[in-house]
């Protein structure tokens, strides 16, 4: 389990992916949890994947020769898990309803659970370095805990839950349907009202340290170390006790009021205010007198309040009473210095804006008639029906499926103006072809260029940037200009950046972050314009397993003019398939094989999608399962997000195959020839989809 899925979670942004003993909830690998420990490195994860047991003797009986640990996630910085327990006597959903009533609706997001009935951990993005209480309590209801980077962790798919009869954990998408492993960047944001509500619910009052295990003796020792702990309460301390008395007498939970007051008093003592012990004793007397009328033995309850509050403290207490002076009052010298800094910043901003405006052009607006007049009646193709002469094209390819070969064969056909894949007529570009290879070392690149028939073609230039991708720093304006000037000097009209992943990493961009990935794509488009390139081809890697969608944020599919997909139906299948969709492009599937020694390509007859159990038909079943009753017009767009290069014709063909095979039932929603047609899974289709998901590891 861990060996197979640790890289998948890591690629999706879950950097703290830790092994736990199989069939248990822990412990995870030591040294990689808590507020101050790091996430495991790539090399450490590889050690664990290769059989090194991460647990101490006695914690795990798994042998290195039979490594099969479960998977646990330590929260990334900026992620919070809200763990709702709603089974047997637990009432987490009631607590959740009260929280939503108080703080507003909780947005739909990805959830992990091994149970039914609403239990599960809902994951949200939060501001970095935020801290929250470990438990939510509202009107006497609880059964919701928080999972934070330094506090707790989450056991996830494909692990099993020993407390739920060994049921397997599963991921659920925001719409409530089973799904694959989510990207961290795709988690919903926790609303500001919830952030405030959670922090106030825990009454943190500035105590942001990790909670420690403490005894009653530890509490006494900690309180005694405070400045003037045995003195009379200072002004701030006395004021807080008076407010606590009023709060205990108001309607609502007296436990919550006492908890808030005790933590606030402890916090004041930690910051240096005097009289913390006297203040807590007075609070205890007031709490006991008010609560003992309703129930007995409330003393231990107050002791637990103190234990929790002191356990949150971190660092040495202050030694001076802040009430004795106003430490926040600035000196005249500090005021003058701050005014000078603010004026300098303001003047610098004005000067910078003036300088920057001088370098920018005001985009010239044209009338719609002028723009339409200059458009040719028919598209201008570099590869007819596949690649326009002026545009950006992505090629999403599975690992080891022949990406380099297909790119080089494409270039060979373009140079020779021959048929690519015996199908597409190619034309020479109006200049040279330049290849930036970010994956192959120089000797291997030379070998492949020669083997694939383009080493001796005129007007083809190439460079290996493996290990030197930082030298393609397109985000630096001056460096990008130098690259553009070099390309113009070679009259480059067709350029290849192969593949995109290393460039994203070199630019400090995550392929899963729409903003970061989008910035790199937009800057590549800017380089294309500055270098006066006609066509830019960007190969990139597709997802893991059976997923033929381009890996990463949807921005990588939204920006190109054409998206091409290169894949095979199984890792052992010798047949490759190519499909494409985009501007004036809607290619169903072309199937071919190629000789591993010579690189020669042989196009095959037939269609990879003709099989009613083909992967593209199974994607149709997944869509209909996720959105029962979906109408025909929405299916092509849904398929586009699942399968790179899937156009409308291919999507509707797959839909018709699923209906003919008895997997999907189609029914008009109203009378009339143009009435929308709704689609639902049949029992046969549900069984087929369940079997496919089980094979893919997406279901128990």
C-alpha positions in Angstrom: 0.0 0.0 0.0 2.5 2.6 1.1 5.1 1.5 -1.5 2.5 2.1 -4.3 0.7 5.2 -3.1 3.3 7.3 -1.3 4.5 8.9 -4.6 0.9 9.5 -5.7 0.1 11.4 -2.6 3.4 13.2 -2.8 2.7 14.4 -6.3 -0.7 15.6 -5.3 0.9 18.0 -2.7 0.6 15.8 0.4 4.3 16.0 1.4 4.0 14.5 4.8 2.9 11.0 3.7 3.9 8.6 6.4 3.7 4.8 6.8 1.7 3.2 9.7 1.5 -0.5 10.6 -0.9 -2.3 8.4 -4.4 -2.5 9.7 -3.9 0.0 12.4 -4.2 3.8 13.0 -0.6 4.2 14.0 1.8 5.1 15.2 3.3 6.8 12.1 7.0 7.1 11.5 8.6 8.9 14.5 10.3 12.3 14.0 7.9 13.5 11.3 4.9 14.8 13.3 4.4 17.7 15.7 4.8 21.4 15.2 8.5 21.5 14.9 9.5 18.4 12.9 10.1 18.4 9.1 8.3 16.4 6.5 10.1 13.3 5.2 12.5 13.9 2.3 12.2 12.1 -1.1 15.1 9.9 -0.2 13.6 8.9 3.2 10.3 8.0 1.5 12.2 5.9 -1.0 13.9 4.0 1.9 10.5 3.2 3.4 9.1 2.2 0.0 12.1 -0.1 -0.5 11.5 -2.0 2.8 13.1 0.0 5.6 10.7 -0.2 8.6 10.1 3.3 10.0 8.9 2.1 13.4 10.6 1.4 16.7 10.9 -2.2 17.9 7.6 -3.5 19.2 5.5 -0.9 17.3 5.3 -2.9 14.1 5.6 -6.5 13.2 6.0 -5.9 9.4 9.1 -7.4 8.0 11.3 -5.7 5.5 10.7 -8.5 3.0 7.0 -8.2 3.3 6.6 -4.4 3.4 2.9 -3.5 3.3 2.4 -0.5 5.6 -0.7 1.7 5.5 -0.8 5.3 4.6 -1.1 8.3 6.9 -1.1 12.0 6.1 0.4 14.7 8.2 -1.3 18.0 7.2 0.6 20.3 4.9 1.1 23.8 6.1 -2.1 25.6 5.2 -4.4 22.6 5.5 -6.9 21.8 8.2 -8.9 18.5 8.7 -12.3 18.7 10.4 -12.9 15.2 11.8 -16.7 14.5 12.3 -17.5 11.4 14.3 -21.2 10.3 13.8 -21.6 6.7 14.8 -22.9 4.8 17.7 -23.3 7.4 20.5 -21.3 10.1 18.8 -23.2 13.1 17.5 -20.7 14.9 15.2 -23.3 15.9 12.6 -25.4 17.6 15.3 -22.3 19.6 16.3 -21.6 20.4 12.7 -25.1 21.7 12.2 -24.8 23.9 15.2 -21.4 25.2 14.0 -22.9 26.0 10.6 -25.8 27.8 12.2 -23.3 29.9 14.2 -20.6 30.4 11.5 -22.3 29.8 8.2 -22.4 26.9 5.7 -19.3 24.8 5.4 -18.3 24.5 1.7 -18.2 21.1 0.0 -14.7 19.7 -0.2 -12.9 16.4 -0.4 -13.5 13.9 2.5 -11.8 10.7 3.6 -13.7 8.1 5.6 -14.2 4.3 6.1 -17.7 4.7 7.5 -21.1 5.7 6.3 -23.6 8.1 7.9 -21.7 11.4 7.6 -18.6 10.5 9.5 -15.3 11.5 7.9 -12.5 14.0 7.7 -13.2 17.1 5.6 -10.1 18.8 4.3 -9.8 22.6 3.8 -7.1 25.1 2.9 -6.4 27.7 5.6 -4.0 30.6 6.1 -0.5 29.4 6.8 0.6 29.1 10.5 -3.0 29.2 11.7 -3.7 27.4 15.0 -7.0 26.0 16.2 -8.3 24.2 19.3 -8.2 20.4 19.1 -12.0 20.0 19.7 -15.2 21.8 18.8 -17.8 22.1 21.5 -21.2 23.9 21.0 -24.2 23.8 23.3 -22.9 20.7 25.0 -22.3 18.8 21.7 -18.9 17.8 20.5 -17.5 14.8 18.6 -15.7 17.0 16.1 -11.9 17.3 16.3 -9.4 19.2 14.2 -6.4 17.8 12.4 -3.6 20.2 12.1 0.0 20.1 10.9 1.4 19.8 14.4 -1.6 18.0 16.0 -2.9 14.5 14.9 -2.8 13.0 11.4 -5.1 11.2 9.1 -5.0 7.5 8.0 -6.3 7.4 4.4 -6.9 5.2 1.3 -5.9 2.5 0.7 -5.5 1.8 4.4 -8.2 0.1 6.5 -9.9 1.2 9.7 -9.6 -1.4 12.6 -12.4 0.4 14.5 -14.8 0.0 11.5 -14.6 -3.8 11.1 -11.5 -3.4 8.8 -13.4 -1.2 6.2 -11.2 0.5 3.7 -10.8 4.3 3.7 -12.1 6.0 0.6 -11.9 9.5 -0.8 -15.0 11.4 -1.8 -15.2 14.4 -4.1 -17.1 17.6 -3.1 -20.2 16.2 -4.8 -20.2 13.2 -2.5 -19.1 10.6 -4.9 -16.1 8.3 -4.6 -13.0 9.7 -6.3 -9.3 9.4 -6.6 -6.6 11.1 -4.5 -7.2 14.8 -4.5 -4.7 17.5 -5.1 -4.1 19.8 -2.1 -4.6 22.8 -4.4 -8.1 21.6 -5.2 -9.3 21.6 -1.5 -12.0 24.1 -0.7 -11.0 27.2 1.4 -12.3 27.3 4.9 -14.5 30.5 5.2 -13.2 33.4 7.3 -16.2 33.1 9.6 -15.2 29.5 10.4 -11.6 30.4 11.1 -12.8 33.1 13.6 -15.5 30.8 15.0 -13.1 27.9 15.6 -10.4 30.1 17.2 -13.0 31.8 19.5 -14.6 28.4 20.2 -11.3 27.2 21.6 -10.7 30.5 23.4 -7.0 30.4 22.4 -6.3 34.0 23.4 -2.8 34.1 21.9 -1.8 30.7 23.2 -0.6 29.1 20.0 1.8 26.5 21.1 1.3 22.7 20.7 -0.5 21.1 23.6 1.7 19.0 25.9 1.0 16.1 28.3 1.0 17.6 31.8 0.2 16.6 35.3 -1.3 18.6 38.2 2.1 19.1 39.6 3.3 20.4 36.3 0.5 23.0 36.4 1.4 24.2 39.8 5.1 24.5 38.8 4.2 26.4 35.6 1.9 28.9 37.4 4.4 29.4 40.2 7.0 30.5 37.6 4.9 33.4 36.4 5.9 37.0 37.4 4.3 37.8 40.8 2.1 34.7 40.7 1.4 35.0 44.5 0.9 38.8 44.5 -2.5 40.5 44.4 -4.0 40.7 40.9 -2.9 43.6 38.8 -5.3 45.9 37.0 -5.6 43.7 33.9 -6.0 40.5 35.9 -8.7 42.0 38.2 -10.6 43.3 35.3 -10.6 39.9 33.6 -11.9 38.2 36.8 -14.7 40.7 37.1 -15.7 40.1 33.5 -15.6 36.3 34.1 -18.1 36.7 37.0 -20.6 38.4 34.6 -20.0 35.8 31.9 -20.7 32.9 34.4 -24.0 34.5 35.3 -25.1 35.0 31.7 -27.2 32.5 29.7 -25.2 29.8 27.9 -22.6 27.1 28.8 -20.9 27.9 32.1 -18.2 25.4 31.2 -17.4 27.3 28.1 -17.4 30.6 29.9 -15.1 29.2 32.6 -12.8 27.7 30.0 -12.5 31.0 28.2 -11.8 32.9 31.4 -9.2 30.4 32.8 -7.3 30.4 29.5 -7.4 34.2 29.4 -6.1 34.5 33.0 -3.4 32.0 32.3 -2.4 33.9 29.2 -2.2 37.2 31.1 0.0 35.5 33.7 2.3 34.1 31.0 2.6 37.6 29.5 3.8 39.0 32.9 0.7 40.2 34.6 0.7 39.5 38.4 -1.7 37.7 40.7 -2.5 34.7 38.4 -3.1 32.2 41.3 -5.4 34.5 43.3 -7.4 35.2 40.1 -7.8 31.5 39.3 -8.8 30.8 42.9 -11.5 33.4 42.7 -12.7 32.1 39.3 -12.8 28.6 40.7 -15.0 29.7 43.7 -17.4 31.5 41.4 -17.6 28.5 39.0 -18.2 26.0 41.8 -20.8 28.1 43.5 -22.8 28.5 40.3 -22.5 24.9 38.9 -22.7 22.9 42.2 -26.4 23.8 42.4 -27.0 21.7 39.3 -24.5 18.8 39.7 -22.0 17.4 42.2 -18.2 17.0 42.1 -17.4 19.9 39.8 -13.9 20.4 41.3 -12.2 18.0 38.9 -13.9 19.7 36.0 -12.2 23.0 36.8 -8.9 21.2 37.3 -9.1 19.9 33.8 -9.7 23.5 32.5 -6.4 24.6 34.1 -4.6 21.5 32.8 -5.7 22.2 29.2 -4.8 25.9 29.4 -1.4 25.6 30.9 -0.6 22.7 28.5 -0.9 25.1 25.5 1.8 27.5 26.8 5.1 27.6 24.9 8.3 29.5 25.8 9.4 31.3 28.9 7.0 33.6 30.8 7.5 37.4 30.8 9.2 38.8 34.0 7.7 42.3 34.0 4.2 43.4 34.7 2.9 45.1 31.5 0.4 47.1 33.7 3.4 49.0 35.3 4.1 50.8 32.0 2.8 51.0 28.5 5.4 49.1 26.5 3.5 49.9 23.2 4.0 53.7 23.4 6.6 54.7 20.7 9.3 57.1 21.4 9.7 60.3 19.4 12.8 58.9 17.7 10.8 55.8 16.7 8.0 57.9 15.3 10.4 60.1 13.2 12.1 56.9 11.9 8.8 55.3 10.9 7.5 58.5 9.2 10.8 58.6 7.1 10.4 54.9 6.2 6.8 55.4 5.1 7.7 58.5 3.0 10.6 56.6 1.4 8.3 53.7 0.5 5.7 56.0 -1.0 8.2 58.0 -3.1 9.8 54.7 -4.3 6.5 53.4 -5.3 5.7 56.5 -7.4 9.1 56.4 -9.0 8.8 52.6 -9.8 5.3 53.0 -11.3 6.6 55.9 -13.5 9.5 53.8 -14.6 7.4 50.7 -15.3 4.8 52.7 -17.2 7.5 54.0 -19.5 8.3 50.4 -20.5 4.7 49.3 -21.2 2.7 49.7 -24.4 -1.0 50.7 -24.4 -2.7 47.8 -26.2 -4.1 49.3 -29.5 -7.9 48.6 -29.8 -9.2 47.6 -33.2 -12.8 47.5 -34.4 -14.4 44.1 -34.6 -14.7 44.5 -38.4 -11.0 45.0 -38.7 -10.2 41.9 -36.7 -12.7 39.8 -38.6 -11.5 41.1 -42.0 -8.0 39.7 -41.5 -9.0 36.2 -40.6 -8.4 33.6 -43.4 -11.5 31.7 -44.6 -9.8 28.4 -43.8 -7.4 27.5 -41.0 -3.7 27.7 -41.8 -2.2 24.3 -40.8 1.2 23.1 -39.9 -0.2 19.6 -39.6 -3.6 19.5 -41.3 -6.4 18.7 -39.0 -4.1 18.5 -35.9 -1.8 21.4 -35.4 -2.5 25.0 -36.5 0.4 27.0 -37.8 -0.1 29.7 -35.3 -0.9 28.4 -31.8 0.2 26.5 -28.7 -0.3 22.7 -28.5 0.0 20.4 -25.6 0.8 16.7 -25.8 -0.1 14.7 -22.7 1.6 11.4 -22.7 1.7 8.5 -20.2 5.0 7.4 -18.9 7.1 5.2 -21.3 4.4 5.4 -24.0 6.8 6.8 -26.7 6.5 10.6 -26.2 10.0 11.3 -27.5 9.5 9.1 -30.5 6.2 10.5 -31.5 7.5 14.1 -31.2 10.6 13.3 -33.3 8.5 11.5 -36.0 6.2 14.5 -36.1 9.2 16.8 -36.7 10.4 14.3 -39.4 7.1 14.5 -41.2 7.0 18.3 -41.0 10.6 18.6 -42.5 9.7 16.2 -45.3 6.1 17.5 -45.8 4.9 13.9 -45.6 2.0 12.2 -43.9 2.2 12.0 -40.1 0.8 8.7 -38.9 -0.2 8.0 -42.5 -3.1 10.4 -41.9 -2.1 14.1 -41.5 -0.5 16.1 -44.3 2.4 18.2 -42.9 3.9 21.4 -44.1 7.2 23.0 -43.5 7.3 25.9 -41.1 8.4 29.3 -42.4 11.7 29.0 -40.6 13.7 26.6 -38.4 12.7 24.1 -35.7 14.1 24.4 -32.2 13.9 21.7 -29.5 14.6 22.3 -25.8 14.9 18.8 -24.3 14.6 19.0 -20.5 14.7 15.2 -19.9 17.4 13.5 -22.1 21.2 13.9 -21.6 23.0 15.3 -24.6 24.4 11.9 -25.8 20.9 10.3 -25.6 19.3 13.2 -27.3 21.8 12.9 -30.2 21.0 9.1 -30.4 17.2 9.7 -30.5 17.5 12.5 -33.1 19.5 10.2 -35.3 17.3 7.1 -34.8 14.2 9.0 -35.5 15.4 10.4 -38.8 15.9 14.2 -38.1 19.6 14.4 -37.2 20.5 15.2 -40.9 17.5 17.5 -41.6 18.4 21.1 -42.3 16.9 23.8 -40.1 16.6 21.6 -37.0 18.3 22.8 -33.8 18.3 21.1 -30.4 19.8 21.5 -26.9 19.8 19.2 -23.8 19.0 21.1 -20.6 18.8 18.1 -18.3 20.2 19.3 -15.0 20.4 22.8 -16.4 16.7 23.8 -16.7 17.3 26.9 -14.6 19.1 28.3 -17.6 15.7 28.5 -19.3 14.5 31.2 -16.8 11.6 32.6 -18.8 10.3 34.5 -15.7 13.3 36.8 -15.8 12.6 39.5 -18.3 16.2 40.1 -19.4 17.0 36.4 -19.7 13.7 35.7 -21.6 14.7 38.5 -24.0 18.1 36.9 -24.6 16.4 33.6 -25.3 13.9 35.3 -27.7 16.8 37.1 -29.5 18.6 33.8 -30.0 15.5 32.1 -31.4 14.9 35.0 -33.7 18.5 34.9 -34.9 17.8 31.3 -36.0 14.5 32.2 -37.5 12.7 29.7 -35.3 9.1 29.2 -36.2 8.3 25.8 -34.6 9.6 25.3 -31.0 9.3 22.3 -28.6 9.7 22.5 -24.8 9.9 18.8 -23.8 8.6 18.2 -21.2 6.9 21.0 -19.2 7.3 19.5 -15.7 11.0 20.2 -15.1 10.5 23.8 -16.3 7.7 24.3 -13.8 9.9 23.0 -11.0 12.8 25.2 -12.0 10.5 28.2 -12.0 9.3 27.3 -8.5 5.8 26.6 -9.7 3.6 23.7 -8.7 1.9 21.9 -11.5 -1.1 21.5 -9.1 -1.4 25.2 -8.4 -3.5 26.9 -11.1 -2.0 30.4 -10.5 1.6 29.2 -10.5 1.2 26.8 -13.5 -0.8 29.4 -15.3 1.9 32.0 -14.9 4.5 29.8 -16.5 2.1 28.9 -19.4 1.3 32.6 -19.9 5.0 33.5 -19.9 5.7 30.8 -22.5 3.1 32.4 -24.7 4.9 35.7 -24.1 8.2 34.1 -25.2 6.4 32.8 -28.3 5.3 36.3 -29.3 8.7 37.9 -28.4 10.6 35.3 -30.4 8.1 35.6 -33.3 7.5 31.8 -33.2 4.5 30.5 -35.0 3.9 27.2 -33.3 4.8 26.1 -29.7 4.5 22.4 -28.8 4.6 21.5 -25.1 4.7 17.8 -24.2 3.8 17.0 -20.6 3.1 13.9 -18.5 -0.4 12.6 -17.9 -1.7 11.3 -14.6 -1.0 8.1 -12.9 -2.6 4.7 -13.5 -5.5 4.6 -15.9 -5.9 8.4 -15.9 -5.0 9.8 -19.4 -5.7 13.4 -18.3 -2.7 15.8 -18.2 -1.3 15.8 -14.7 -1.7 19.0 -12.7 -4.0 22.0 -12.6 -6.7 22.5 -15.3 -4.9 25.6 -16.4 -2.5 23.3 -18.3 -5.5 22.2 -20.5 -7.3 25.5 -20.7 -4.5 27.6 -22.2 -3.4 25.6 -25.3 -5.2 25.9 -28.6 -5.1 22.1 -29.1 -4.7 19.3 -26.5 -3.3 16.0 -27.8 -3.4 12.8 -25.8 -1.0 9.8 -26.3 -1.7 6.7 -24.3 -2.1 2.9 -24.2 -4.9 1.0 -22.5 -2.6 -1.0 -20.2 1.1 -0.9 -19.3 1.7 -4.2 -21.3 -0.3 -3.1 -24.4 2.0 -2.7 -27.4 -0.6 -0.5 -29.2 -0.5 3.2 -28.7 -3.4 5.6 -29.2 -3.5 9.3 -30.1 -6.5 11.6 -29.9 -6.9 15.4 -29.9 -9.4 18.2 -29.5 -9.2 22.0 -29.7 -9.7 24.8 -32.1 -10.9 23.3 -35.4 -9.7 19.9 -34.1 -11.9 17.0 -33.0 -9.9 13.8 -33.6 -11.3 10.5 -32.3 -8.5 8.0 -32.1 -5.6 6.8 -34.2 -3.9 3.5 -33.1 -0.4 2.5 -34.0 2.6 0.4 -32.9 6.3 1.2 -33.1 9.4 -0.9 -33.2 11.5 -0.3 -30.1 14.8 -0.8 -31.9 14.2 1.2 -35.1 11.5 3.5 -33.9 9.4 2.8 -37.1 5.7 3.5 -36.6 3.0 1.2 -38.1 -0.6 2.6 -38.1 -3.2 0.0 -37.3 -6.8 -0.4 -38.5 -9.7 -0.2 -36.2 -10.4 2.1 -33.3 -9.2 1.8 -29.7 -12.7 3.0 -28.6 -14.6 0.4 -30.5 -14.5 -2.0 -27.5 -17.6 -1.3 -25.4 -15.4 -1.8 -22.3 -12.7 0.6 -23.5 -11.4 3.2 -21.0 -13.2 6.0 -22.6 -16.5 4.2 -22.3 -15.7 3.6 -18.6 -15.2 7.3 -18.2 -18.7 7.8 -19.5 -20.0 5.5 -16.9 -18.1 7.4 -14.2 -19.7 10.7 -15.3 -23.2 9.3 -15.4 -22.6 7.7 -12.0 -21.3 11.0 -10.5 -24.2 13.0 -12.1 -27.3 10.9 -12.4 -29.7 12.3 -15.0 -26.9 14.3 -16.8 -28.1 15.5 -20.2 -26.3 14.7 -23.4 -25.1 18.3 -24.0 -23.1 18.4 -20.8 -21.2 15.1 -21.4 -18.6 16.3 -23.9 -17.4 19.0 -21.5 -17.3 16.6 -18.6 -15.2 14.2 -20.7 -12.8 16.9 -21.6 -11.9 17.3 -18.0 -11.3 13.6 -17.6 -9.6 12.6 -20.8 -7.1 14.9 -22.5 -7.7 15.2 -26.2 -11.3 14.0 -26.1 -13.5 16.0 -28.4 -17.3 16.1 -28.9 -17.4 13.4 -31.6 -15.4 11.0 -29.5 -17.4 11.7 -26.3 -20.8 11.2 -28.0 -19.5 8.0 -29.8 -18.5 6.6 -26.4 -21.9 7.6 -25.0 -23.7 5.8 -27.8 -21.5 2.7 -27.2 -22.4 2.7 -23.5 -26.1 2.9 -24.4 -25.8 0.1 -27.0 -23.9 -2.1 -24.5 -26.8 -1.7 -22.0 -24.6 0.2 -19.5 -26.5 3.5 -19.7 -30.2 4.2 -20.0 -31.2 7.3 -22.1 -34.7 8.9 -21.7 -36.2 12.1 -22.9 -37.1 14.6 -20.2 -40.1 16.0 -22.1 -42.1 15.6 -25.3 -40.8 17.0 -28.6 -37.9 16.3 -30.9 -35.5 18.7 -29.1 -36.3 17.7 -25.6 -33.1 17.1 -23.5 -32.1 13.4 -23.0 -31.2 12.4 -19.5 -28.8 9.5 -18.7 -28.6 7.1 -15.8 -26.6 3.9 -15.1 -28.3 0.6 -15.5 -27.7 -2.3 -13.0 -25.3 -3.7 -15.6 -23.5 -0.4 -15.9 -23.2 0.0 -12.2 -21.7 -3.5 -11.8 -19.2 -2.8 -14.7 -18.1 0.5 -13.2 -17.7 -1.0 -9.8 -15.5 -3.8 -11.2 -13.3 -1.2 -13.1 -12.9 1.0 -10.0 -12.0 -2.0 -7.9 -9.3 -2.9 -10.5 -8.0 0.6 -10.4 -7.9 0.7 -6.7 -10.7 3.3 -6.4 -13.1 1.2 -4.4 -13.0 -1.3 -1.6 
